[in-house]
Every structure is written in structure tokens, then in C-alpha cells.
Amino acid sequence: MFAYELHKVMHAELLRRADLQRLAGEATRARRARRTPRKESGRTVSTSGVRDRFTPAA
């Protein structure tokens, strides 16, 4: 009986962790969606030039 109770506790813990990970992923996606700039006509920013200025780390 002890093994079954331990299994139920572990199962509940794994479900709780999965819910937390899912919630964290949803929050991250929502944050990214808010940060994404809206496209304005005629204005674009190139970020490729910034990478060319710095040498890669070892």
C-alpha cells in the first residue's frame, strides 16, 4: 500500500510541475507578444550591424 501512496504523491507532484511549466511558457509568450514592435510603414531597424561590431566570445 505504501508504494501506491508514494506513486500517487509523485504523480500529483509531476502534474503540479507540468502546470507550472505550462504557465511559465504562456507568460513568456505573452511577454514576447507585448514586446514585439508593431510594424510601421517605412521604418525598419537592422540589428545585423550590431553583431558585426563585436568579436565572438571564446
Summary of the structure (lengths in Angstrom):
residues: 58
radius of gyration: 22.6
end to end distance: 55.3
largest distance: 69.2
contacts: 76
relative contact order: 0.06
helix: 69%
strand: 0%
